[in-house]
């Protein structure tokens, strides 16, 4: 059974443009806009999220 999303704010976001991430599900990572939560969430496969984060870290 999937767990409830454990939302956290990225340490790299500023207070005026926050993104929240829930990565406690073993199969997917969920992303949402802190200021517009009512607009929904985006869910991506964990492997795709990991590749995205590694790419961003490269600068």
SERO-4910 file (N, C-alpha, C, O; in steps of 0.05 Angstrom, whole numbers):
BEGIN
 pado doro    nc1    nc2    nc3   cac1   cac2   cac3    cc1    cc2    cc3    oc1    oc2    oc3
  Unk    A     17    -24      0      0      0      0     18     25      0     36     27     17
  Unk    A     13     44    -18     29     68    -19     25     85      6      3     86     18
  Unk    A     46     98     15     45    115     38     34    143     30     34    150      6
  Unk    A     24    157     49     16    185     44     41    201     37     62    196     49
  Unk    A     38    220     19     62    236     12     73    251     36     59    263     51
  Unk    A     99    250     39    114    264     60    127    288     46    150    287     38
  Unk    A    112    310     45    121    334     30    143    348     45    142    351     69
  Unk    A    163    357     30    185    374     41    193    395     20    190    390     -4
  Unk    A    203    417     30    211    438     12    240    434      5    257    428     22
  Unk    A    247    437    -20    274    434    -29    292    454    -15    284    477    -11
  Unk    A    316    446     -8    335    464      6    346    485    -14    358    504     -5
  Unk    A    342    481    -39    352    499    -59    332    520    -69    339    538    -85
  Unk    A    307    519    -59    287    538    -67    288    563    -49    296    561    -26
  Unk    A    279    585    -60    276    609    -45    248    612    -35    230    598    -45
  Unk    A    243    629    -16    216    632     -5    196    642    -25    172    637    -22
  Unk    A    205    655    -47    186    666    -66    181    646    -89    164    652   -107
  Unk    A    194    623    -90    190    604   -112    195    576   -102    213    562   -112
  Unk    A    179    567    -83    183    541    -70    171    518    -86    149    520    -97
  Unk    A    186    496    -86    177    471    -97    178    451    -75    197    450    -60
  Unk    A    157    435    -73    157    414    -52    159    387    -66    150    383    -88
  Unk    A    173    368    -53    178    342    -63    169    321    -42    175    325    -18
  Unk    A    156    300    -51    150    277    -34    163    253    -46    155    244    -67
  Unk    A    184    243    -33    199    221    -45    200    196    -27    218    181    -27
  Unk    A    179    193    -10    178    170      7    164    146     -5    162    125      8
  Unk    A    154    148    -29    142    125    -43    164    111    -58    180    124    -72
  Unk    A    167     85    -56    189     70    -70    187     71   -100    207     65   -114
  Unk    A    164     77   -112    160     76   -141    160    103   -155    165    104   -179
  Unk    A    152    124   -140    149    150   -153    158    172   -135    159    169   -111
  Unk    A    163    195   -147    169    220   -133    148    240   -142    142    243   -166
  Unk    A    136    254   -123    115    274   -129    127    302   -125    142    306   -107
  Unk    A    118    320   -142    128    348   -141    103    366   -143     85    361   -158
  Unk    A    104    388   -128     82    408   -130     93    436   -123    114    439   -111
  Unk    A     78    455   -132     84    484   -127     72    491   -100     48    488    -96
  Unk    A     89    501    -82     80    508    -55     58    529    -56     39    528    -41
  Unk    A     61    549    -74     42    571    -75     16    564    -90     -3    579    -89
  Unk    A     16    541   -104     -8    534   -120    -14    504   -116    -17    490   -136
  Unk    A    -16    495    -92    -21    467    -87    -47    457   -100    -49    434   -107
  Unk    A    -66    475   -102    -92    468   -113    -90    461   -143   -109    449   -154
  Unk    A    -68    467   -155    -65    461   -184    -56    432   -188    -54    423   -211
  Unk    A    -51    417   -167    -45    389   -169    -15    383   -166      1    400   -159
  Unk    A     -8    358   -172     19    349   -169     28    335   -194     12    327   -211
  Unk    A     54    332   -196     66    317   -218     80    293   -205     95    296   -186
  Unk    A     75    269   -216     88    245   -206    106    234   -228     98    232   -251
  Unk    A    130    227   -221    149    216   -240    162    190   -228    163    187   -204
  Unk    A    170    173   -246    183    148   -237    209    156   -222    222    175   -229
  Unk    A    215    141   -202    239    146   -185    264    147   -202    281    164   -197
  Unk    A    267    129   -221    291    128   -238    294    154   -254    316    164   -258
  Unk    A    271    164   -264    272    189   -279    279    213   -261    294    230   -269
  Unk    A    268    213   -237    275    235   -218    304    234   -211    317    255   -210
  Unk    A    315    211   -206    343    208   -199    361    219   -222    380    233   -217
  Unk    A    354    212   -246    369    221   -270    367    252   -272    387    265   -278
  Unk    A    344    263   -267    340    292   -268    357    306   -247    371    326   -253
  Unk    A    357    296   -222    372    308   -200    402    307   -207    417    326   -203
  Unk    A    412    284   -216    440    282   -223    448    301   -246    470    312   -245
  Unk    A    430    305   -265    435    324   -287    437    353   -276    455    368   -284
  Unk    A    419    360   -259    419    387   -247    444    392   -231    455    414   -231
  Unk    A    453    372   -216    477    375   -200    502    381   -216    521    393   -206
  Unk    A    501    373   -241    524    377   -259    527    407   -267    548    415   -277
  Unk    A    506    422   -262    507    451   -267    496    457   -294    496    480   -301
***
